[in-house]
Amino acid sequence: MLGAEGPFSRLVSGFSPREAQLEMARAVEETLGDASTLVVEAETGTGKTLAYLVPALLSDGPAIVSTGTKSLQDQLFFKDLPLVMEALGVNRRVALLKGRANYLCPYRLELHREEGRFLTRETAQQLQVVSRWAARTETGDLAELRELPEDAPVWPWVTSTSDNCLGQDCPEYSRCPLMRARQNAQEADLVVVNHHLFLADAALKGEGVADILPGANAVILDEAHQLPEIAAGFFGESLGARQLQELSRDILGEAGHTAADLRELNELCARLDRAVADLRIALGNEGRRAPWSEVAGEQAVTEAVEPLRGVLDELGEALAPLESASRGMEACVRRTREHGEALRRLTDCADDNQVYWFENFRRAFTLHATPLSVAEPFSAHRERHPCAWVLTSATLSVAGDFSHFLDRLGLRDRARTLRLESPFDFRRQAVFYVPEGLPLPDSPDYVRELVEAMIPVIEAAGGRTFFLFTSHRALREAASLLRDRLAFPLLVQGEAGRRQLLEQFREAGNAVLLGAASFWQGIDVRGDALRCVIIDKLPFGSPGDPVAAARIDRIRREGRQPFREFQLPQAVLSLRQGAGRLIRDPQDRGLLVVGDQRLIQRGYGKLFLDSLPGMTRTRKREVVERFFRMLEDEPVHETAGD
């Protein structure tokens, strides 16, 4: 099927057999046959999507394919699967299933069209846009609604959460897009989901995959490098200001249809809103992330938490007699009770295996409990579903060693591993540049000196640059330094949405994009629009991150070395992700820059270097300039999308 005479050679322009792709496909086929577990690192250019889709569609029984991002999920379903089914000549039922926040909730749309008193003018206008679209959509998938931005304030008003969904008791159940999507998934031979949805069910949080998983013969997890961090969120617990504010609004919305004492409920909901605002203020500055133990003894926090607990208890008592008034009110009573219990757990901090922490925003906060390790719950989830498991990504190993990834998911000695190198000719296609003369990253002038050193490089590249940062503070400083220094469009994360910035970058053809964490992975810009990737420094996790700090502390208490066992491998995998933005196609050419002198001056720098592709290496700027002059003489090839 994947050979020189196979169907893909006729359907795909320029298709040629790849030995690494064939090797992966054989390994996946074997894994599906004996219901074992395979962890496969398939570097960029391997063609891993076909390598798992072909055997999955040719095998018996249903399969679940989970991806790290919704964009890859859509690409798999709308582009890759139709191609593979046509090539194989098979007619398998396939389904796309996303999390509930991606689907219109007709009940909540109708509720807020009638009860518009909480809406701002902007949200009310957006609600009208959603209403017009709702009348013509067949799927209810909000990705169709391109007229509104990803962060439009209307979305929480027209989607459901697991808290406020009425399930089978909803009066709009028969025309619910989410329920239709779930029904289609249950009847399909192959279902495409994403990790957030998949792991929500692994944590028994009922988002829709649980009904599919027991019958699946195979689970294929693409972009598996993201699993440990996403799983930590789902195997933990959180409670945020927005959940409490939505509860307040929903109580008042439902109470209007009952015989409730509206004056009492209005007063209690107003007290709930004030208590939420008071706790947000007590937790300190916007952007603060810290362990709960750091503030637990502060008088202002104690004086904010106790009233919040108290008003949730009072609300529960006031609502109890109304529980049977409507399904919506029944859900409000349940949510009030559950939020009160969660607040106690998240502030009492009784489980030693959890990290209790919080983050504070401009108008909201979230309290978290995150497990120190997800190895045990993830292993338990796999054991409950003893089918074939395939975990794949371009970046799972550190200098060829899978131990770090396997240990984080409890897979050591339980999985076969396979490492497949990229077929790209990196020595010819790319140059790796570590500039001479820069200070170490802890220097107060580091960002300024890095920017000064990179301006000639960006000019030599003709713009066409991703400048990636390990912190938003460094990104903002670099943006201010570059603002009036470049003759190219400057695109800065935070000044527009991620999707919009990428579209502008591709359309401009000579732009410079400054990005932080979300631009280090899942971004695919092929062709001449991207010729240079600059990484400010080695991406070691922030020592102030409360979850990482707790994990480091536990490793140290156990007599082990947190730097070697946790911090270093994490940084290596992150650097590989960032570097992977550069060469996405056999025709791509470009320069990778890492400004961090620790690559050369520290012993551990060799581990980073050994984990990167075998690019031509230099420390001389004149070599970089000569490389770009050479590229100018090559023919231009088109930029492709995600």
KEMIMI-910071 format. One line per 5 residues: number of its first residue (from 1); their letters; for each residue x, y, z of C-alpha. Coordinates in steps of 0.02 Angstrom, whole numbers, plus 32768, in hexadecimal, padded with zeros to 4 digits. Each point is the difference from the previous one (the first is absolute). Layout:
residues N
NUM	A	X/Y/Z  ...
//
This chain:
residues 642
1	MLGAE	8000/8000/8000  808D/807A/8029  8079/7FC0/7F7D  8037/8045/7F58  7F74/7FA6/7FA3
6	GPFSR	7F7C/801B/8084  7F62/806B/7FF4  804E/8099/8055  807E/800F/7F74  7F6D/801D/7F8A
11	LVSGF	7F9B/8073/8072  8086/806E/8050  806B/806E/7F93  80B8/7FE2/8021  7FE1/7F6A/8071
16	SPREA	8095/7F8E/8018  8019/7F6E/8077  8058/8029/80A3  8056/7F74/805C  7FDE/8050/80AA
21	QLEMA	7F46/800E/7FD6  7FFA/7F4A/7FCA  805A/7FC9/809E  7F86/8061/806D  7F69/7FBC/7FA2
26	RAVEE	803E/7F4D/8018  801C/8020/80BA  7F51/804B/8013  7FB4/7F6D/7FA1  8059/7F86/8074
31	TLGDA	7FC7/8062/809A  7F4B/7FFF/7FC6  800E/7F46/7FE1  803D/7FCF/80AD  7FAB/808B/8065
36	STLVV	80A6/803B/8048  8044/80B0/8020  8076/805C/7F8A  8059/80A5/801F  8048/8042/7F5D
41	EAETG	8062/809E/7FE2  7FEB/802E/7F49  805F/809E/7FD7  7FC1/8085/7F88  7FEF/7FBF/7F4F
46	TGKTL	7FE4/7F4B/8030  7F4A/8004/7FCC  7FBE/7FB9/80A2  7F4A/802E/7FDD  7FF4/7F85/7F6F
51	AYLVP	806B/7F84/8061  7F79/7FED/8084  7F62/8027/7F9C  801E/7F7A/7F7C  8011/7F6C/807A
56	ALLSD	7F76/8048/806F  7F83/8005/7F6F  8034/7F54/7FC1  7FF0/7FAF/80AB  7F63/7FB8/804E
61	GPAIV	7F9C/805A/8084  7FED/80B6/8032  8094/8072/801F  8015/80A6/8058  807F/807F/7FC0
66	STGTK	8028/808D/8078  8065/809B/7FD3  804C/808E/8065  7FAB/808F/7FA5  7F57/8024/7FB1
71	SLQDQ	8057/803A/7F60  8052/7F56/7FE9  7F5C/7FAD/802F  7FA8/805D/7F73  808D/7FDB/7F86
76	LFFKD	7FF6/7F46/8027  7F44/7FF9/7FEA  7FE5/8073/7F6B  80A1/7FE2/7F9E  8062/7F65/8031
81	LPLVM	7F75/7F82/8022  7FA3/801D/7F5B  80A4/7FED/7FA1  802F/7F5E/8059  7F53/7FB3/7FEB
86	EALGV	8001/802A/7F47  80AE/7FB5/7FEC  7FD3/7F62/805E  7F57/7FEF/7FAD  7FAA/7FE7/80A8
91	NRRVA	7F5C/8049/803A  8014/8011/80BC  7F92/806B/806E  8068/808D/804B  7FCD/8085/807C
96	LLKGR	8046/80A1/8048  7FE0/801F/80B9  8036/809C/805D  7FE7/803D/80B0  7F5A/804E/802E
101	ANYLC	8044/80B2/7FF9  8011/7FEA/7F43  7F46/7FE5/7FE3  7F6B/8073/8006  7F8A/7FE2/8093
106	PYRLE	7F51/8029/7FBC  7FB8/8004/80B0  8079/8083/803F  7FF2/8065/7F60  7F43/8009/8017
111	LHREE	8010/8021/80BB  8071/8097/7FE6  7F9D/8044/7F6E  7F6D/800C/8079  8067/8034/8099
116	GRFLT	8072/8083/7FB5  8016/806E/8099  80AF/7FBE/8029  8045/801E/7F50  806E/8090/7FCC
121	RETAQ	7FD6/8056/7F5C  8091/7FA6/7FA9  7FC7/7F56/8040  7F4A/8023/7FD0  8036/802B/7F4E
126	QLQVV	8069/7F62/7FF6  7F6C/7F9D/8041  7F9D/8039/7F68  808B/7FC3/7F8D  7FFC/7F56/8056
131	SRWAA	7F41/7FFA/7FF2  8004/801C/7F45  8086/7F7A/7FEA  7FA2/7F87/8072  7F6D/8002/7F88
136	RTETG	8069/7FBC/7F71  8089/7F93/804C  7FF5/7F44/7FEF  8089/7FD0/807C  7FFB/808B/8083
141	DLAEL	80BF/7FFE/7FFE  8036/80B1/802D  809A/7FEF/7F91  7F89/8025/7F6E  7FD9/80AD/8048
146	RELPE	8094/8062/7FBC  7FAE/80AA/8018  8029/8001/80BB  80AE/7FF9/804E  803E/7F6C/8067
151	DAPVW	7FF6/8067/80A0  7F54/804D/7FE0  7FA7/8023/80A6  7F60/7FAF/7FBE  8043/7F4D/8002
156	PWVTS	7FDC/7FD6/80B8  7F4D/803C/7FE7  7FDA/7F8A/7F6F  8063/7F65/8032  7FEB/7F89/8091
161	TSDNC	8077/7FC1/8084  7FF9/7F5C/805F  7FBE/806A/8090  7F69/804C/7FA9  7FD6/7F7C/7F7C
166	LGQDC	7F55/7FB2/8023  8025/7F62/7F9C  7F68/7F96/7FD3  7F91/8072/8068  8022/8094/7F8E
171	PEYSR	7F68/803B/7F9E  8072/8016/7F68  8050/7F53/8011  7FB9/7FBF/7F5B  8057/8088/7F9B
176	CPLMR	809F/8011/8069  809B/8004/7F8E  806E/7FB5/8088  7F8D/7F6C/801A  7FF3/7FE4/7F43
181	ARQNA	80BF/8002/7FF4  800C/7F82/808E  7F7F/7F90/7FAE  8060/8005/7F5C  80A1/7FD5/805D
186	QEADL	7FB0/7F68/8053  7FCF/7FBC/7F55  80A7/8023/7FAA  8090/7F8D/7FD3  807F/808A/8021
191	VVVNH	7FE8/8099/806E  8072/8098/8001  8008/8059/80A9  807F/806F/8058  8066/7FE3/809D
196	HLFLA	7F98/8075/806C  7F63/7F9F/7FD7  8054/7F56/800D  8050/8026/80A8  7F63/804E/8048
201	DAALK	7FB3/7F54/7FF3  809C/7FAA/803E  7FE7/8069/809D  7F49/7FC8/8005  7FC1/80AF/7FDA
206	GEGVA	7F81/7FC3/7F7F  8020/8061/7F61  7FC7/7F7A/7F84  8091/7F8B/7FD9  7FD4/7F89/808E
211	DILPG	7F71/7FBB/7F97  8076/7FDA/7F70  809D/7FC1/8056  7FC0/7F58/8043  7FDE/7FC3/7F4E
216	ANAVI	80A2/8043/7FB3  8084/7F87/7FC1  8083/8089/7FF4  802B/80A9/804B  807C/8069/7F9C
221	LDEAH	8042/809B/8057  8057/8079/7F89  8065/8095/8043  8017/7F92/8099  8088/8071/8048
226	QLPEI	7F72/806D/8042  7FAC/7F74/8061  8059/800E/80A9  7FD8/80B8/8018  7F4D/7FF5/7FBE
231	AAGFF	7FE1/7F66/806B  803C/805B/809C  7F75/807E/7FE8  7F79/7F7D/7FEA  8036/7F8B/808B
236	GESLG	7FFC/8094/8077  7F76/8079/802E  7FE0/80B9/7FE8  7F80/8085/802D  7FFF/80AC/7FB2
241	ARQLQ	7FAD/80A7/8015  7FA6/7FED/7F59  7FAD/7F5D/8037  7FBD/8058/809C  7FC7/8098/7F9D
246	ELSRD	7FA7/7F91/7F81  7FAC/7FA4/808F  7FC0/80A6/8043  7FBA/8032/7F56  7FB1/7F56/7FE1
251	ILGEA	7FAB/7FFE/80AB  7FAD/80A7/7FDE  7FD3/7FCB/7F4F  7FAD/7F60/803C  7FAF/8051/8098
256	GHTAA	7F99/8073/7F91  7F9C/7F69/7FC9  7FDC/7FC2/80B1  7FA6/8038/809D  80A5/802D/8052
261	DLREL	8018/8094/8073  805C/8068/7F7E  8031/8088/807B  805C/7F81/806E  8054/7FAC/7F6B
266	NELCA	8033/80A7/7FB6  8050/802F/80A5  805B/7F58/8010  803F/8004/7F4C  803C/80B3/8019
271	RLDRA	805F/7FC6/809B  8049/7F6E/7F9C  803D/8078/7F79  804C/8074/8084  8057/7F6E/8058
276	VADLR	804A/7FC7/7F5A  8040/80B0/7FDC  8046/8010/80B1  8062/7F5E/7FF1  8047/8037/7F58
281	IALGN	803F/80A1/804F  8044/7FA5/8099  8067/7F8A/7F92  806B/8091/7FC6  803E/803E/7F58
286	EGRRA	7FC4/7FCF/7F55  8069/7F71/7FBA  8031/7FBB/80AA  8018/7F42/8008  802F/7FB8/80A8
291	PWSEV	7FE4/7F6D/8076  7F67/8014/806E  8071/7FEC/8099  804C/80A9/7FD5  7F5D/805B/8024
296	AGEQA	7FA0/7F87/8070  8032/805B/809E  7FE3/80B0/7FBF  7F73/805A/805A  7FBA/804E/7F60
301	VTEAV	7FF4/7F55/7FAC  7FB1/7FAE/8098  7F83/808D/800C  7FD3/7FE6/7F48  7FF7/7F41/8000
306	EPLRG	7F8E/7FEF/8098  7F74/8071/7FBC  800B/7FA4/7F59  7FEB/7F59/8057  7F73/8048/8068
311	VLDEL	7F9B/8049/7F71  800C/7F5D/7F9D  7FBC/7FA4/8098  7F72/807E/8012  7FD8/7FF7/7F48
316	GEALA	7FF7/7F43/800B  7F83/800C/808F  7F97/8085/7FA8  7FF9/7F9E/7F5E  7FDC/7F54/804B
321	PLESA	7F42/8018/8004  8004/8034/7F48  8063/7F69/7FC3  7F6A/7FAE/7FAD  7FC0/80A1/7FB1
326	SRGME	805E/7FE2/7F5D  8090/7F9A/7FBA  8065/80A0/7FF3  7FE4/8029/80B8  802A/7F4E/8031
331	ACVRR	80A7/8016/7FA6  801D/80A6/805A  7FE4/7FAC/80A9  807B/7F76/7FD4  8082/807C/7FC2
336	TREHG	7FF0/806B/809D  8022/7F68/806C  8091/7FC2/7F93  8054/80AB/7FF7  7FF6/8010/80BD
341	EALRR	8051/7F56/8018  8086/8027/7F7F  8028/80A6/8055  801D/7FA4/80A4  8071/7F7E/7FB2
346	LTDCA	8065/8082/7FA0  801D/806D/809A  8013/7F76/8084  808D/7FAD/7F9B  7FF1/7F55/8051
351	DDNQV	804A/7F8D/7F79  80BF/7FF4/8001  8001/7FBE/7F4E  7FB3/80A0/7FBD  804C/80AC/7FE4
356	YWFEN	7F86/8087/803A  8019/80A5/7FA7  7FA7/8094/7FB2  8010/807A/7F71  7FB9/80AF/7FFF
361	FRRAF	7FC4/8062/7F68  7FC0/80AF/7FE2  7F4A/7FD2/8020  8008/7F4B/8039  8061/7F7C/8060
366	TLHAT	800E/7F42/7FFE  8029/7F8C/8090  8055/7F5D/7FCF  8030/7F57/8046  807C/7FAB/7F8A
371	PLSVA	8048/7F51/801A  80BB/7FF6/8019  8000/7F6D/7F86  7F81/7FC0/7F81  8058/7F58/7FEA
376	EPFSA	7F8A/7FA1/8073  7F58/8044/7FC2  8035/7FF6/7F49  803A/7F4C/8017  7F5D/7FD6/8057
381	HRERH	7FA0/804A/7F6D  8061/7F95/7F84  7FE4/7F64/8067  7F44/8020/8003  8005/7FFC/7F42
386	PCAWV	8077/7F75/7FCA  8004/8025/7F45  808F/8034/7F8D  804F/80A6/8031  8070/8065/7F8B
391	LTSAT	8051/80A1/8040  805E/8066/7F7F  8052/80AB/7FEA  8097/804F/7FAF  804C/8021/80AC
396	LSVAG	7FF9/7F78/8085  80B6/7FD6/8020  8096/805B/8048  8099/7FD4/7F96  7FA6/7F5F/7FD1
401	DFSHF	7FCE/7FD2/80B2  7F43/7FEE/8021  8010/7FE8/80BE  7FC0/80AC/8032  7F61/7FF3/7F98
406	LDRLG	7FDF/7F4A/8030  8014/8024/80BA  7F8A/8095/7FFE  7F73/7F93/7FBA  802A/7F60/805F
411	LRDRA	8032/7FA6/7F60  80AF/7FC3/802B  800C/7F44/7FDE  7F4D/8005/7FBD  801E/8043/7F51
416	RTLRL	806B/7FDE/7F69  805D/8098/7FBE  8032/802F/7F50  8064/8097/7FC8  7FFB/8039/7F4A
421	ESPFD	806F/808E/7FC5  7FC6/8084/7F85  8023/7FDD/7F49  8029/80B9/7FE6  80B3/802E/7FD4
426	FRRQA	801A/8079/8090  80B9/801A/7FDC  7FD1/8046/7F56  7F5A/8051/802E  802B/805A/80A2
431	VFYVP	8087/805B/8060  8007/8003/80BF  804A/80A1/8045  8036/8025/80B3  803F/80B5/7FFB
436	EGLPL	80A6/802D/804D  8013/8087/8084  7F55/8001/8053  7FF3/8003/80BE  7FAF/7F72/8060
441	PDSPD	7F42/800A/800D  8002/8039/80B6  8053/80A3/7FCC  7F8B/8097/8016  802F/803A/7F50
446	YVREL	7FE8/7F56/7FAE  7F61/8024/7F9C  8041/80A7/7FC2  80A6/7FB5/7FC8  7FAA/7F6B/7FB0
451	VEAMI	7F8C/8072/7F9E  8093/806B/7FC4  805A/7F62/7FC6  7F65/7FBE/7FA7  7FD0/809C/7F9E
456	PVIEA	8086/7FE0/7F79  7FCB/7F49/7FFB  7F49/802F/7FE7  8031/807B/7F79  8069/7F7B/7FA9
461	AGGRT	7F6A/7F8B/8006  7F91/8086/7FB2  7F8D/7FF9/8098  7FAD/7F55/7FF3  802A/7FDC/80B6
466	FFLFT	7FB3/7FAF/8099  8050/804D/809C  7FCF/7F8A/808F  800D/802D/80B8  7FFB/7F9E/80A2
471	SHRAL	7FA4/808B/805B  7F80/8085/7FD7  806A/8081/805B  8092/7FE3/7F87  7F86/8002/7F6D
476	REAAS	7FBA/80AA/8032  80AF/8048/8018  8038/7FC0/7F56  7F63/8046/7FAE  8023/80AD/8044
481	LLRDR	80B5/7FF7/7FC6  7FD2/7FC5/7F51  7F67/806E/7FE5  8055/8088/7F99  809D/7FA2/7FCB
486	LAFPL	7FC0/7F8B/7F78  7FC4/801E/7F4F  7F90/7F66/800C  7F52/7FE6/804B  8011/7FDC/80BB
491	LVQGE	7F7C/7F89/8047  7FFB/7FEC/80BD  7FA5/7F7B/8063  7F7A/8050/806B  7FDA/808A/7F82
496	AGRRQ	7F90/7F8B/7F9B  7FC3/7F4C/800B  8074/7F70/7FD6  7FA2/7FCF/7F62  7FF8/80B4/7FC2
501	LLEQF	80BB/801A/801D  802A/7F63/7F9E  7F91/8035/7F6F  8052/80AC/7FFE  80AD/7FB0/8007
506	REAGN	7FDD/7F90/7F6B  7FAD/8089/7F9A  808A/8080/8020  808B/7F8B/7FC5  8086/8067/8059
511	AVLLG	7FBD/8018/80B1  8055/7FEA/80A8  7F93/7FA9/8081  8028/8009/80BA  7FB2/7F71/8062
516	AASFW	8009/7FA7/80A6  7FC6/7F53/8039  7F6E/7FE1/7F8A  806C/8021/7F66  8083/7F7F/802F
521	QGIDV	7F97/7F6E/7FC3  7F70/7FD4/7F8D  802F/8087/7F82  801F/7FCC/7F4C  803D/8088/7F88
526	RGDAL	804D/7FB5/7F65  805B/8059/7F75  805C/80A5/7FF5  7F93/8062/8078  8069/7FB3/808D
531	RCVII	80BC/7FFC/7FEB  803F/8020/80B0  7FD3/7FC5/80AF  8053/8059/8092  7FF1/7FB9/80B0
536	DKLPF	8030/8077/808A  8043/7F80/807C  7FF8/7F4B/8038  7F4C/7FE2/8038  801A/7FC9/80B3
541	GSPGD	7F5D/8009/8061  7FE6/8093/8074  803C/7FD8/80B1  7F6C/8067/803C  7F80/7F8C/7FB0
546	PVAAA	7FA8/7FB1/8095  7FE3/7F55/7FB1  80B2/7FEF/7FBD  8046/803D/80A7  7F9D/7F7C/805F
551	RIDRI	8038/7F76/7F8A  80B5/8038/8011  7FEF/8002/80BD  7FBA/7F4F/8003  808C/7FBC/7F91
556	RREGR	8080/8053/8070  7FAF/7FB9/809F  800A/7F53/7FB3  80BC/8015/7FF0  8000/8011/7F43
561	QPFRE	803D/808B/7F8D  7F72/8070/7FC3  806C/805D/7F82  8039/7F62/7FA5  7F5D/7FA0/8013
566	FQLPQ	7F7E/8088/7FE2  8039/80B0/7FD5  8083/7FD3/7F7D  7F9A/7F81/7F9B  7F69/8074/8004
571	AVLSL	8069/808E/7FBA  804B/7F91/7F79  7F54/7FC8/7FC4  7FC2/80B5/7FFF  8096/803A/7F9B
576	RQGAG	7FE3/7F74/7F82  7F4C/803C/7FED  8034/80B4/7FE1  808A/7FCF/7F87  7F84/7F92/7FA4
581	RLIRD	7FA3/8099/7FBF  808B/8022/7F81  8007/7F6F/7F85  7F54/7FBB/7FD7  8018/7FC8/7F4B
586	PQDRG	808B/7FB3/7F94  800D/80A6/7FA3  800E/806E/809C  80A4/805A/8025  8027/8067/8099
591	LLVVG	8065/8037/8095  7FE9/7FCC/80B6  8048/8076/8083  8010/7FDD/80BA  8049/8095/805B
596	DQRLI	8028/7FA3/80A1  80BC/7FED/801D  7FE2/7F73/807C  7FF2/7F8D/7F68  80BC/8016/7FEC
601	QRGYG	803A/802A/80B0  7FA4/7F7E/8069  801A/7F45/7FFE  7F47/7FDE/7FED  8000/8065/7F5E
606	KLFLD	803A/7F63/7FA5  7F5B/7FAA/802A  7FA1/808B/7FA8  8074/7FFB/7F6A  7FF5/7F42/7FF3
611	SLPGM	7F42/800B/8001  7FF3/807C/7F6F  8005/7FCF/7F47  80AB/7FFA/7FAD  8000/80AF/7FB8
616	TRTRK	809C/805A/7FC6  803F/805D/8099  8055/80A9/800C  8028/808B/807A  802D/807F/7F7A
621	REVVE	7F84/8082/7FC0  8057/800A/7F58  7FD5/7F47/7FE3  7F49/802A/8025  8001/8092/7F86
626	RFFRM	8052/7F95/7F7A  7F7C/7F79/801B  7F72/807C/7FE4  8054/8047/7F64  8008/7F4F/7FBD
631	LEDEP	7F47/7FE7/8024  7FD4/809C/7F9D  8043/7FAA/7F65  7F8F/7F68/8018  7F51/7FF6/7FB1
636	VHETA	7F6F/8035/806E  7F80/7F7D/8033  7F51/8020/803F  7FCC/8013/80B4  7F8A/7F79/803D
641	GD	7F84/8007/808E  7FEE/7F9A/80A0
//
